[in-house]
Protein backbone atom coordinates (compact mmCIF):
# COMPACT_ATOMS: atom_id res chain seq x y z
CA UNK A 1 0.00 0.00 0.00
CA UNK A 2 1.39 3.38 -0.92
CA UNK A 3 0.78 6.37 1.32
CA UNK A 4 0.36 9.74 -0.32
CA UNK A 5 0.69 13.20 1.16
CA UNK A 6 -3.09 13.56 0.89
CA UNK A 7 -3.63 10.38 2.92
CA UNK A 8 -1.34 10.30 5.99
CA UNK A 9 -0.59 6.87 7.41
CA UNK A 10 -1.82 6.56 10.99
CA UNK A 11 -0.80 2.96 11.56
CA UNK A 12 2.13 0.67 10.84
CA UNK A 13 1.79 -1.63 7.85
CA UNK A 14 0.63 -5.14 8.74
CA UNK A 15 1.98 -8.39 7.34
CA UNK A 16 0.37 -11.84 7.61
CA UNK A 17 2.65 -14.86 7.31
CA UNK A 18 0.06 -17.54 6.55
CA UNK A 19 1.49 -20.93 7.46
CA UNK A 20 4.40 -19.71 9.57
CA UNK A 21 5.66 -23.20 10.44
CA UNK A 22 8.83 -23.10 12.53
CA UNK A 23 9.20 -19.33 12.08
CA UNK A 24 11.98 -19.19 9.50
CA UNK A 25 9.89 -17.24 6.99
CA UNK A 26 8.83 -14.81 9.72
CA UNK A 27 12.48 -14.17 10.66
CA UNK A 28 13.37 -13.48 7.02
CA UNK A 29 10.44 -11.13 6.52
CA UNK A 30 11.08 -9.24 9.77
CA UNK A 31 14.42 -8.15 8.33
CA UNK A 32 12.90 -7.30 4.94
CA UNK A 33 9.95 -5.34 6.33
CA UNK A 34 11.60 -3.67 9.31
CA UNK A 35 8.81 -1.15 10.00
CA UNK A 36 5.84 -3.52 9.88
CA UNK A 37 3.84 -5.48 12.43
CA UNK A 38 3.36 -9.20 11.82
CA UNK A 39 0.83 -11.92 12.44
CA UNK A 40 2.39 -15.39 12.26
CA UNK A 41 -0.44 -17.87 11.61
CA UNK A 42 -0.30 -21.65 11.52
CA UNK A 43 -2.87 -24.40 12.06
CA UNK A 44 -0.42 -26.37 14.22
CA UNK A 45 -0.12 -25.28 17.84
CA UNK A 46 3.23 -27.09 18.02
CA UNK A 47 4.57 -25.19 15.02
CA UNK A 48 3.43 -21.87 16.47
CA UNK A 49 5.07 -22.76 19.80
CA UNK A 50 8.30 -23.71 17.99
CA UNK A 51 8.22 -20.46 16.00
CA UNK A 52 7.68 -18.45 19.18
CA UNK A 53 10.61 -20.18 20.95
CA UNK A 54 12.90 -19.83 17.95
CA UNK A 55 12.16 -16.15 17.35
CA UNK A 56 12.33 -15.27 21.05
CA UNK A 57 15.85 -16.72 21.11
CA UNK A 58 17.12 -14.82 18.06
CA UNK A 59 15.25 -11.50 18.11
CA UNK A 60 15.62 -8.57 20.42
CA UNK A 61 12.69 -7.51 22.57
CA UNK A 62 11.53 -4.90 20.05
CA UNK A 63 11.65 -7.34 17.12
CA UNK A 64 9.84 -10.06 19.02
CA UNK A 65 7.15 -7.57 20.10
CA UNK A 66 6.32 -6.91 16.44
CA UNK A 67 5.00 -10.47 15.99
CA UNK A 68 1.65 -11.80 17.12
CA UNK A 69 1.56 -15.61 17.04
CA UNK A 70 -1.80 -17.19 16.22
CA UNK A 71 -3.00 -20.78 15.94
CA UNK A 72 -5.60 -20.74 13.20
CA UNK A 73 -6.69 -21.98 9.80
CA UNK A 74 -6.32 -20.01 6.57
CA UNK A 75 -9.74 -21.30 5.51
CA UNK A 76 -11.30 -19.71 8.61
CA UNK A 77 -9.87 -16.20 8.14
CA UNK A 78 -12.70 -13.69 8.12
CA UNK A 79 -12.57 -10.00 7.35
CA UNK A 80 -12.94 -7.97 10.54
CA UNK A 81 -12.12 -10.87 12.89
CA UNK A 82 -9.77 -10.36 15.80
CA UNK A 83 -6.89 -11.90 13.82
CA UNK A 84 -7.56 -9.94 10.64
CA UNK A 85 -8.46 -6.63 12.30
CA UNK A 86 -8.17 -3.79 9.76
CA UNK A 87 -6.65 -6.17 7.20
CA UNK A 88 -3.14 -6.78 5.92
CA UNK A 89 -1.02 -4.73 3.59
CA UNK A 90 0.96 -7.83 2.66
CA UNK A 91 0.09 -11.52 2.91
CA UNK A 92 2.97 -13.98 2.60
CA UNK A 93 2.13 -17.62 1.97
CA UNK A 94 5.06 -19.77 0.91
CA UNK A 95 4.89 -23.52 0.51
CA UNK A 96 1.51 -23.79 2.20
CA UNK A 97 -1.48 -23.23 -0.08
CA UNK A 98 -1.13 -26.48 -2.05
CA UNK A 99 -1.42 -28.45 1.23
CA UNK A 100 -4.93 -27.15 1.92
CA UNK A 101 -7.98 -29.30 1.18
CA UNK A 102 -9.32 -26.38 -0.88
CA UNK A 103 -6.36 -24.33 -2.22
CA UNK A 104 -8.56 -22.04 -4.34
CA UNK A 105 -10.70 -21.22 -1.31
CA UNK A 106 -7.53 -20.58 0.70
CA UNK A 107 -6.28 -18.12 -1.92
CA UNK A 108 -9.66 -16.40 -1.90
CA UNK A 109 -9.54 -16.10 1.91
CA UNK A 110 -6.03 -14.61 1.76
CA UNK A 111 -7.09 -12.11 -0.91
CA UNK A 112 -10.12 -11.23 1.20
CA UNK A 113 -8.03 -10.04 4.17
CA UNK A 114 -5.96 -7.56 2.13
CA UNK A 115 -6.31 -3.83 2.62
CA UNK A 116 -7.06 -1.83 -0.56
CA UNK A 117 -3.88 -1.94 -2.62
CA UNK A 118 -2.49 -4.82 -0.54
CA UNK A 119 -0.44 -7.58 -2.12
CA UNK A 120 0.03 -11.33 -1.82
CA UNK A 121 3.47 -12.95 -1.97
CA UNK A 122 2.75 -16.56 -2.90
CA UNK A 123 4.98 -19.55 -3.58
CA UNK A 124 4.11 -23.19 -4.15
CA UNK A 125 6.27 -26.23 -4.80
CA UNK A 126 6.76 -27.73 -8.20
CA UNK A 127 8.17 -31.14 -9.12
CA UNK A 128 11.33 -29.43 -10.37
CA UNK A 129 11.73 -27.57 -7.08
CA UNK A 130 11.27 -30.70 -4.99
CA UNK A 131 13.76 -32.63 -7.13
CA UNK A 132 16.35 -29.86 -6.67
CA UNK A 133 16.43 -30.07 -2.85
CA UNK A 134 15.20 -33.61 -2.13
CA UNK A 135 18.72 -35.14 -2.21
CA UNK A 136 19.94 -32.56 0.34
CA UNK A 137 17.14 -33.44 2.76
CA UNK A 138 17.72 -37.17 2.27
CA UNK A 139 21.44 -36.69 2.94
CA UNK A 140 20.67 -34.84 6.15
CA UNK A 141 18.19 -37.49 7.26
CA UNK A 142 20.74 -40.26 6.64
CA UNK A 143 23.27 -38.49 8.87
CA UNK A 144 20.93 -37.08 11.56
CA UNK A 145 21.92 -38.59 14.90
CA UNK A 146 18.34 -39.26 15.94
CA UNK A 147 17.30 -41.30 12.87
CA UNK A 148 20.36 -42.45 10.91
CA UNK A 149 19.85 -45.97 12.29
CA UNK A 150 16.66 -46.16 10.20
CA UNK A 151 18.71 -46.36 6.97
CA UNK A 152 20.88 -49.17 5.63
CA UNK A 153 24.33 -48.73 4.03
CA UNK A 154 22.75 -48.04 0.61
CA UNK A 155 20.61 -45.25 2.09
CA UNK A 156 17.37 -47.20 1.85
CA UNK A 157 14.92 -47.05 4.76
CA UNK A 158 14.90 -50.14 6.99
CA UNK A 159 11.51 -49.34 8.48
CA UNK A 160 9.16 -46.47 9.25
CA UNK A 161 10.11 -44.35 12.27
CA UNK A 162 8.27 -44.80 15.55
CA UNK A 163 6.57 -41.82 17.17
CA UNK A 164 9.43 -41.19 19.61
CA UNK A 165 11.95 -41.24 16.73
CA UNK A 166 9.94 -38.64 14.82
CA UNK A 167 9.84 -36.47 17.95
CA UNK A 168 13.59 -36.85 18.47
CA UNK A 169 14.23 -35.87 14.83
CA UNK A 170 12.00 -32.80 15.16
CA UNK A 171 13.91 -31.73 18.28
CA UNK A 172 17.18 -32.16 16.39
CA UNK A 173 15.96 -30.12 13.42
CA UNK A 174 13.98 -27.44 15.23
Residue pairs with C-beta under 8 A, 6 or more apart in sequence:
1 13
1 89
1 115
1 116
1 117
1 118
2 117
3 9
11 86
12 35
12 36
12 37
13 33
13 35
13 36
13 37
13 89
13 90
14 36
14 37
14 38
14 39
14 85
14 86
14 87
14 88
14 89
14 90
14 115
15 29
15 33
15 36
15 37
15 38
15 39
15 88
15 89
15 90
15 91
15 92
16 38
16 39
16 41
16 88
16 90
16 91
16 92
16 110
16 113
17 25
17 26
17 29
17 38
17 39
17 40
17 41
17 92
17 93
18 41
18 74
18 77
18 91
18 92
18 93
18 96
18 110
19 41
19 42
19 43
19 74
19 93
19 94
19 95
19 96
19 97
19 99
20 26
20 40
20 41
20 42
20 47
20 48
20 51
20 69
21 42
21 47
21 51
21 96
22 47
22 50
22 51
22 54
22 174
23 40
23 50
23 51
23 52
23 54
23 55
24 54
25 92
25 94
26 38
26 40
26 51
26 55
26 67
27 54
27 55
27 58
27 59
29 38
29 92
30 38
30 59
30 63
30 66
30 67
33 90
36 66
36 89
36 90
37 66
37 67
37 68
38 66
38 67
38 68
39 67
39 68
39 70
39 83
39 88
40 48
40 51
40 67
40 68
40 69
40 70
41 70
41 71
41 72
41 74
41 77
41 83
42 48
42 51
42 70
42 71
42 72
43 71
43 72
43 73
43 74
44 71
45 71
48 69
48 70
48 71
50 174
51 69
52 69
54 174
55 63
55 64
55 67
56 64
59 67
70 83
72 83
74 93
74 96
74 97
74 100
74 106
74 109
74 110
75 100
75 101
75 102
75 105
75 106
75 109
76 109
77 83
77 84
77 109
77 110
77 112
77 113
78 84
79 87
79 112
79 113
84 113
86 115
87 113
87 114
87 115
87 118
88 113
88 114
88 115
88 118
89 114
89 115
89 117
89 118
89 119
90 118
90 119
90 120
90 121
91 110
91 111
91 113
91 114
91 118
91 119
91 120
91 121
92 120
92 121
93 106
93 110
93 120
93 121
93 122
93 123
94 121
94 122
94 123
95 123
95 124
95 125
97 103
97 106
97 107
97 110
97 122
97 124
98 124
98 125
100 106
107 120
107 122
110 120
110 122
111 120
114 120
138 155
141 147
141 148
141 151
141 169
142 148
142 151
142 155
144 169
144 172
144 173
145 172
146 165
146 168
146 169
146 171
146 172
147 161
147 165
147 168
147 169
149 158
150 157
150 158
150 159
150 161
150 165
151 157
151 158
152 158
161 169
